[in-house]
Amino acid sequence: MSRAETGGAAPGAQPTDAGPFFHGTRADLRPGDLLTAGFRSNYRPEVTMNHVYFTARVDGAGLAAELAAGDAEPRVYEVEPTGPYEDDPNVTDKKFPGNPTRSFRSSEPLRVVRVVDDWPRLSAEALAAWRARLAVLRADARGEIIN
């Protein structure tokens, strides 16, 4: 079995996380809608993503929603993978040992289960600090996305 087939765990191990899972975006979606790969990255718009990303932390999805490109209202959705998924290599092991951020990705679609209305919002100061960090990463070649 591959890491993707075991939900991100090493071959033969239990999945690292069974959810529930969340995705943050500015897209207006409904239960049953599918989120798919093939769109530009919110963090590096010149990169078309081969995966769709999600997390088991509602606050992590909220952060992604707040930082997502566009002017629409940030939104968080509970989602379910429709196929294999793996630990997100952009944050696991590359930046943090293991997967403390509980972040994952899949090349298969995610199905929207429900809208999450009660996710924690960032203060204006915290959001400005995150945007400043992202600006530094965009200017640094080491901030490359593992796609």
N, C-alpha and C positions, 0 to 999 in steps of 0.2 A: 504494500500500500504506500502511496505517496503522502507527503505532508499535507497536500491539499485534500486528499481523500479522507484523512483523519481529522479534518477541521483545524489544520495548522500544527498538529503535534508531530513529533518524530514518528517514523514508521513503527507500527505496532502499539503505539501509545494511545491513551485516551485523548480526545480533542482538548485543546487548551482552554476552550470556552464554548459553552453551548448556548449562550445568549441569556436573555433576549438581546437583540442587536439593534443599533440605531444608526441613522444616517442624517447628517446635517447639510442643508442646501438652501437655496433661495427659490427653488422650483416649487410651484403650487401643484401638489400631487394628491391623489385620492387612494384609498385602500384598493388594492388589486393592481395599481399601476406598477410598471417595471422600471427600475433604474438600470441603465446599461453602460458599459464601457464605450469608449470612442469619442469622448468629449474632451475639451481642453481642461488642463489642470487649473485649479483656482490659485495655485501657488507659483506655477510657472506656465503662463498662458501659451507659450510657444510649444508646449508639450501636449500631444494628444494622448490621453491615458488608455492603456490597454486593460485596465482593471477598474472596478468600482470599489470604493473603500467604505468601511463601516467599523463600528466599535461596539463593545459591550458596555461602554460608559456613556450615559446620557449627557453628562457634562462635556465629554469629548466631542460628541455629535453637535452639541450646542456651540462649542468653540468653532467647529468646522462651518456651521451655518452662519455664524457671525462674520467669519473671514471669507466666506464664499463671494465670488465675483457677482456683480449686479447690484441693482437698486431695490429689488423686491424685498419683502419682509423675510428675515431669516426663519427657517422652519426646521423642525426635527421630526423625524418619522421613525417608528419602530418598523424594522424590515426583517425579512427572512431570506437567506441565500437560497437560490434555486439550484445550485450546483456546488461543486467543491470550492473550498476557500482555504487560504493560508494566512499565517502571520504576516503583517505588513512589514516587509524588509526595510522600509524607509525609517522605521522607528525601532524595530526589534533588532537586537544584536548590533546594528550599525550605530545606534545612539544609546540604547538602554539594554542591559542584559535581560534575556527572556522577553516577556511581553507584558510589562507592567501597565502599559497604556491600553491593553486589551484591544488592539487595533488589528484589523484584518483586511483582506482584499480578495476579490474574485473576478475572474474573467467572464463568469456567468452573471446573469441579471440578479438583482435583489428585488423582491416583491414587497411593496408597501403594505404593512399590516394595519397600521393606524397612525393618526396624527398624534404627536405628543405635545400637549399644551403646557405642561408644568415643568419645563426644563429650566435649569438655572441660567439666568442671563448674566453677561459680563457687565461690569461697570464701564463707563466711558474711559476711565483711566486704564483699566486692564485691557480693554480692546485696543487702545492706542499703543500700549506697550507691546501687544502681540503683533500689531501691524508694523511697528518699528523693527521687531525681531525678524519678521518675514522680509522686510526690505533689505536687511543685512544679508540674509540667506540668499536672496535673489542675486545679490552682487557678488557672492562667493561661489566659485566653481565647485567647492566641496558640498554645496547645497543641492547637488544633482539628484533628481528623482530616479530611483530604481524602478524602471517601468517594465 
